[in-house]
Amino acid sequence: MPCPPHPVSRRAALLSALAAASPWALVQGKARAAAAPLEWPTRPLKIIVGFPAGSSPDITARTFAEPLSKALGQPVIVDNKVGAGGNIGTDALAKARDGHTIGLMINGNLTIAKLLNPALSYDPLKDLAPLSLVGTSPLILTAPLNQPGVPATGSAHAFFAAARNGGDTWSYGTPGVGTVGHIGTELLKSRSAINPVHVPYPGYAQVANAMLGGQLQLALLPPGLALAQVRAGKLRAIGVTSAGRSPLAPDLPSLSEAGVRDFSLEIWNAFAAPAGMPPSVRARLAALIGEIARSQEVRSKLFQQGWQTVGSSPEGLANRIQADTALLGAVIAMRAIRAE
């Protein structure tokens, strides 16, 4: 008669099943699972943000810190590790082994970072585990008020006609090579038959100033910055990059409405964990973060920050990572874009 399975064997089998069922394993085919502690958390939770205090990712992380602290019964600390477009912070997250560290990432850190720089010290698909997509936002195609050949009160169709006529005598600005603004505009060029020349700047504020000064003819700007300039009567909004109209700017047409076929692009932020964090801990954090994101108070705060709230499951975030990696990766390959 065969011997009954040993308790240790049953535990090992259970852990193997948990690892195989983890959201990242379902999408990527692998996961690095570890036995969950009997009690968690046993110390403060740290949220790594790869951008400075006061930046949009930092403000979002701090929006979640207080409700997470209340739910977990432990302090939640935001740790800003700044540099390399968020990749320094993301690398620190990938290397975290304390079981009490997560990160608030922008989409580039979780999707195309390795495609832009193969020498990057972390691989987002192998070293990180998705928790929740918390907010999405379109960019806004923005232009100067007065441009030669562009009717002052003309439609978005008229703007694109002028841009096609302008060819490479037009230029567009972004906050740097490999940013979503850069790759997104290259995607827009391929879908709309326009051909402006790329001019990188240190940040979005400098891009807006260059348009105000007449050095640029167009740029994809975040809603907060673009709408402030448009409402002040300083710049013109052509349309939003989301598939349809956005609640963040409901009066603006989508670029699809303006005749750019099959074009959809959003920026987003999300929580991720080190791949080695125990699956049960990841599941608990994902559920809490999603619940907090969908609460009325946080939804309102994120909307004021320029985000449309999602609060997805880990599977939802993993699917979004896959889709955006494929979309933007194709542009990176087509245009041979590499991070500087």
C-alpha positions as CSV (number, residue, x, y, z in Angstrom):
1,M,0.0,0.0,0.0
2,P,1.5,3.4,-1.0
3,C,2.4,5.7,1.9
4,P,0.2,8.8,2.4
5,P,1.9,12.0,1.2
6,H,4.1,13.7,3.7
7,P,2.8,17.1,5.0
8,V,6.0,18.8,3.6
9,S,5.2,17.3,0.2
10,R,1.7,18.6,0.3
11,R,3.0,22.1,1.2
12,A,5.5,21.9,-1.6
13,A,2.8,20.9,-4.1
14,L,0.6,23.8,-2.9
15,L,3.4,26.3,-3.3
16,S,4.1,25.0,-6.8
17,A,0.4,25.3,-7.7
18,L,0.3,28.9,-6.3
19,A,3.4,29.8,-8.3
20,A,2.0,28.3,-11.5
21,A,-1.3,30.2,-11.0
22,S,0.3,33.6,-10.4
23,P,-0.8,36.3,-12.8
24,W,2.7,36.8,-14.2
25,A,3.1,33.0,-14.8
26,L,-0.2,33.0,-16.7
27,V,1.2,35.6,-19.0
28,Q,4.9,35.0,-19.1
29,G,5.1,31.3,-18.4
30,K,7.2,31.6,-15.2
31,A,7.1,32.9,-11.7
32,R,9.5,33.0,-8.7
33,A,7.3,32.0,-5.7
34,A,8.4,31.8,-2.1
35,A,6.7,30.5,1.0
36,A,4.5,33.3,2.4
37,P,5.2,34.3,6.0
38,L,2.7,33.3,8.7
39,E,2.1,37.0,9.5
40,W,2.4,39.9,7.1
41,P,3.2,42.7,7.3
42,T,5.7,42.6,10.1
43,R,7.3,46.0,9.4
44,P,6.6,49.2,7.4
45,L,5.7,48.9,3.7
46,K,7.9,50.9,1.3
47,I,6.7,52.3,-2.0
48,I,9.6,53.0,-4.3
49,V,9.0,55.9,-6.8
50,G,11.6,56.6,-9.5
51,F,10.8,60.3,-9.7
52,P,11.2,63.3,-7.4
53,A,8.9,64.5,-4.7
54,G,6.0,66.5,-6.2
55,S,6.1,64.6,-9.5
56,S,2.9,62.9,-10.8
57,P,4.0,59.4,-9.8
58,D,5.1,60.6,-6.4
59,I,1.7,62.3,-5.7
60,T,-0.1,59.2,-6.8
61,A,2.0,57.0,-4.5
62,R,1.3,59.3,-1.6
63,T,-2.4,59.3,-2.4
64,F,-2.3,55.5,-1.7
65,A,0.1,55.6,1.3
66,E,-2.4,56.6,4.0
67,P,-5.3,54.2,3.1
68,L,-2.8,51.4,2.6
69,S,-1.3,52.1,6.0
70,K,-4.7,52.0,7.6
71,A,-5.6,48.7,5.9
72,L,-2.3,47.0,6.8
73,G,-1.8,48.4,10.3
74,Q,1.8,49.5,9.4
75,P,3.4,52.7,8.3
76,V,3.7,53.1,4.5
77,I,6.8,55.1,3.4
78,V,7.4,56.6,0.0
79,D,11.0,56.2,-1.1
80,N,12.1,58.4,-4.0
81,K,14.9,56.9,-6.0
82,V,15.3,59.3,-8.8
83,G,17.0,59.0,-12.2
84,A,17.1,57.5,-15.7
85,G,13.5,58.1,-16.4
86,G,12.4,56.0,-13.4
87,N,14.7,53.1,-14.2
88,I,16.9,53.6,-11.1
89,G,13.9,53.1,-8.9
90,T,12.6,50.2,-10.9
91,D,15.9,48.5,-10.6
92,A,15.9,48.9,-6.9
93,L,12.4,47.4,-6.8
94,A,13.5,44.4,-8.8
95,K,16.4,43.8,-6.4
96,A,14.3,44.2,-3.2
97,R,14.2,41.0,-1.1
98,D,12.6,42.1,2.2
99,G,9.1,41.2,1.3
100,H,7.9,44.7,2.2
101,T,8.7,46.7,-0.9
102,I,6.5,47.6,-3.8
103,G,6.8,50.3,-6.5
104,L,4.7,52.9,-8.3
105,M,5.8,52.7,-11.9
106,I,5.0,54.5,-15.1
107,N,4.2,52.5,-18.2
108,G,7.7,52.8,-19.8
109,N,9.4,51.2,-16.8
110,L,7.1,48.1,-17.1
111,T,7.0,47.7,-20.9
112,I,9.7,49.1,-23.2
113,A,12.6,49.8,-20.9
114,K,14.6,46.7,-21.9
115,L,13.7,47.2,-25.6
116,L,15.2,50.7,-25.5
117,N,18.3,49.7,-23.6
118,P,19.2,46.0,-23.8
119,A,22.0,46.6,-21.2
120,L,19.4,47.6,-18.6
121,S,20.1,45.8,-15.3
122,Y,16.6,44.6,-14.8
123,D,14.1,42.9,-17.1
124,P,10.5,44.1,-16.4
125,L,9.0,40.8,-17.7
126,K,11.1,38.6,-15.5
127,D,12.0,40.6,-12.4
128,L,8.7,42.3,-11.6
129,A,5.2,41.1,-10.8
130,P,2.1,43.2,-11.7
131,L,-0.2,44.3,-8.9
132,S,-2.7,46.8,-10.3
133,L,-3.1,49.4,-13.0
134,V,-4.3,52.4,-11.1
135,G,-4.7,55.3,-13.6
136,T,-4.6,56.0,-17.3
137,S,-4.5,59.2,-19.2
138,P,-4.4,60.2,-22.9
139,L,-1.9,62.7,-24.2
140,I,-3.2,65.8,-26.0
141,L,-1.9,66.7,-29.4
142,T,-1.1,70.4,-28.9
143,A,0.0,73.1,-31.3
144,P,0.7,76.9,-31.4
145,L,-2.3,79.2,-31.9
146,N,-0.9,80.8,-35.0
147,Q,0.9,78.7,-37.6
148,P,1.6,79.5,-41.3
149,G,-0.7,77.4,-43.4
150,V,-3.0,76.4,-40.6
151,P,-6.4,78.0,-40.3
152,A,-6.8,79.7,-36.9
153,T,-10.2,78.2,-36.4
154,G,-9.8,75.2,-38.7
155,S,-10.6,71.6,-37.8
156,A,-8.2,68.8,-36.8
157,H,-8.5,67.6,-40.4
158,A,-7.2,70.9,-41.6
159,F,-4.3,70.8,-39.1
160,F,-3.2,67.4,-40.3
161,A,-3.4,68.5,-43.9
162,A,-1.1,71.4,-43.1
163,A,1.2,69.1,-41.3
164,R,1.5,66.8,-44.3
165,N,2.2,69.8,-46.5
166,G,4.9,71.0,-44.0
167,G,6.8,67.7,-44.1
168,D,10.1,67.8,-42.4
169,T,10.1,71.6,-42.1
170,W,7.8,71.0,-39.1
171,S,9.2,69.8,-35.8
172,Y,7.8,68.2,-32.6
173,G,9.1,68.2,-29.1
174,T,9.3,65.6,-26.4
175,P,10.9,65.2,-22.9
176,G,13.5,62.9,-24.4
177,V,14.4,60.0,-26.7
178,G,12.5,56.8,-25.8
179,T,9.7,58.6,-23.9
180,V,6.1,57.8,-24.6
181,G,5.8,61.2,-26.1
182,H,8.6,60.4,-28.6
183,I,7.5,56.9,-29.5
184,G,3.8,57.9,-29.6
185,T,4.5,60.7,-32.0
186,E,6.5,58.4,-34.2
187,L,3.5,56.1,-34.2
188,L,1.3,59.1,-35.0
189,K,3.6,59.9,-38.0
190,S,3.2,56.4,-39.3
191,R,-0.6,56.4,-39.0
192,S,-1.2,60.0,-40.4
193,A,1.5,60.5,-43.1
194,I,3.0,63.5,-41.4
195,N,6.8,63.8,-41.0
196,P,7.9,66.4,-38.4
197,V,11.4,66.2,-37.0
198,H,12.0,65.2,-33.4
199,V,13.5,67.7,-31.0
200,P,14.1,66.4,-27.5
201,Y,14.0,68.7,-24.4
202,P,14.7,68.1,-20.7
203,G,11.0,68.0,-19.8
204,Y,7.4,68.8,-20.8
205,A,7.5,72.3,-19.5
206,Q,10.4,73.2,-21.8
207,V,8.4,71.6,-24.7
208,A,5.4,73.8,-24.0
209,N,7.7,76.9,-23.8
210,A,9.3,76.1,-27.1
211,M,5.8,75.9,-28.7
212,L,4.9,79.2,-27.2
213,G,8.1,80.6,-28.7
214,G,7.3,79.2,-32.1
215,Q,10.2,76.8,-32.2
216,L,7.9,73.7,-32.5
217,Q,4.7,73.0,-34.5
218,L,3.2,70.2,-32.4
219,A,3.7,68.0,-29.3
220,L,1.9,65.4,-27.3
221,L,1.5,66.9,-23.8
222,P,0.0,65.5,-20.6
223,P,-3.6,66.8,-20.0
224,G,-2.8,68.9,-17.0
225,L,-0.1,71.0,-18.8
226,A,-1.9,71.1,-22.2
227,L,-5.3,72.1,-20.9
228,A,-3.8,74.8,-18.6
229,Q,-2.2,76.4,-21.7
230,V,-5.3,75.9,-23.9
231,R,-7.6,77.5,-21.3
232,A,-5.2,80.4,-20.9
233,G,-5.5,81.0,-24.7
234,K,-1.8,80.3,-25.3
235,L,-1.9,76.9,-27.2
236,R,-4.4,75.0,-29.3
237,A,-5.6,71.4,-28.6
238,I,-6.0,69.3,-31.7
239,G,-7.3,66.1,-30.0
240,V,-6.7,63.3,-27.4
241,T,-4.7,60.2,-28.1
242,S,-7.2,57.8,-26.4
243,A,-9.3,55.5,-28.6
244,G,-12.4,57.6,-27.9
245,R,-13.1,60.9,-26.1
246,S,-11.7,61.1,-22.6
247,P,-13.5,62.1,-19.4
248,L,-10.5,64.2,-18.6
249,A,-11.1,66.4,-21.7
250,P,-14.6,65.5,-22.9
251,D,-14.8,68.5,-25.3
252,L,-11.8,67.3,-27.4
253,P,-12.1,64.9,-30.2
254,S,-10.0,61.7,-30.3
255,L,-7.4,61.6,-33.0
256,S,-9.4,58.8,-34.6
257,E,-12.3,61.2,-35.0
258,A,-9.7,63.5,-36.8
259,G,-9.0,60.8,-39.3
260,V,-6.0,59.0,-37.8
261,R,-7.1,55.4,-38.2
262,D,-6.4,52.8,-35.6
263,F,-4.6,55.2,-33.3
264,S,-4.8,54.8,-29.5
265,L,-2.1,55.8,-27.0
266,E,-2.3,56.4,-23.2
267,I,0.2,57.0,-20.4
268,W,-0.5,55.1,-17.2
269,N,0.8,54.3,-13.8
270,A,0.7,51.0,-11.9
271,F,1.9,49.2,-8.8
272,A,4.3,46.3,-9.2
273,A,6.2,44.1,-6.8
274,P,9.5,42.2,-7.0
275,A,8.9,38.8,-8.7
276,G,10.2,37.0,-5.6
277,M,7.5,38.4,-3.3
278,P,5.3,35.6,-2.0
279,P,2.2,35.1,-4.2
280,S,-0.2,35.3,-1.2
281,V,1.3,38.7,-0.2
282,R,1.1,39.9,-3.8
283,A,-2.6,38.8,-4.0
284,R,-3.4,40.7,-0.8
285,L,-1.7,43.9,-1.9
286,A,-3.3,43.7,-5.3
287,A,-6.8,43.4,-3.8
288,L,-6.2,46.3,-1.4
289,I,-4.7,48.6,-4.0
290,G,-7.6,47.9,-6.4
291,E,-10.2,48.5,-3.7
292,I,-8.5,51.7,-2.7
293,A,-8.2,52.9,-6.3
294,R,-11.9,52.4,-6.9
295,S,-13.0,54.2,-3.7
296,Q,-14.8,57.5,-4.3
297,E,-12.2,59.5,-2.4
298,V,-9.2,58.2,-4.3
299,R,-11.0,58.3,-7.6
300,S,-11.7,62.0,-7.1
301,K,-8.1,62.7,-6.1
302,L,-6.7,60.8,-9.0
303,F,-9.0,62.6,-11.4
304,Q,-7.8,66.0,-10.1
305,Q,-4.3,64.8,-10.7
306,G,-5.2,64.0,-14.4
307,W,-5.8,60.3,-14.1
308,Q,-8.8,58.2,-15.0
309,T,-9.0,55.5,-12.3
310,V,-8.8,51.8,-13.2
311,G,-7.8,49.7,-10.1
312,S,-7.3,46.5,-12.2
313,S,-6.4,43.0,-11.2
314,P,-2.9,41.7,-11.7
315,E,-4.1,39.9,-14.8
316,G,-5.5,43.1,-16.1
317,L,-2.2,44.9,-15.7
318,A,-0.3,42.0,-17.1
319,N,-2.5,42.1,-20.3
320,R,-2.0,45.9,-20.6
321,I,1.8,45.4,-20.2
322,Q,1.7,42.8,-23.0
323,A,-0.4,45.0,-25.3
324,D,1.6,48.2,-24.9
325,T,5.0,46.3,-25.2
326,A,3.8,44.9,-28.5
327,L,2.5,48.3,-29.8
328,L,5.4,50.5,-28.7
329,G,8.0,47.8,-29.3
330,A,6.9,47.6,-33.0
331,V,7.6,51.4,-33.3
332,I,10.9,51.1,-31.5
333,A,12.0,48.4,-34.0
334,M,10.6,50.2,-37.0
335,R,12.3,53.5,-36.1
336,A,15.4,51.9,-34.6
337,I,15.0,54.0,-31.4
338,R,17.5,53.6,-28.6
339,A,17.7,55.3,-25.3
340,E,20.4,57.9,-25.0
